Amino acid sequence: MQYINLGNTGLKVSRLCLGMMTYGTPEWRDWILTEDQSRPLIQAAVEAGINFFDT
């Protein structure tokens, strides 16, 4: 995974960002994945080195 500086914060974040809009509770929208459905995708992102999550 490649990392870049996040502005002048001193933080290094992955060049790839995982958007989190589709994870949560299907009661909000029917296309939202449940926690059980989301967990493998988020785990794979973390294992790949992604540390930048758009909430």
Secondary structure, DSSP 8 states (H G I E B T S, - for coil): --EEE-TTS--EEESS-EE-TTBS-TTT-TT-B-HHHHHHHHHHHHHTT---EE-
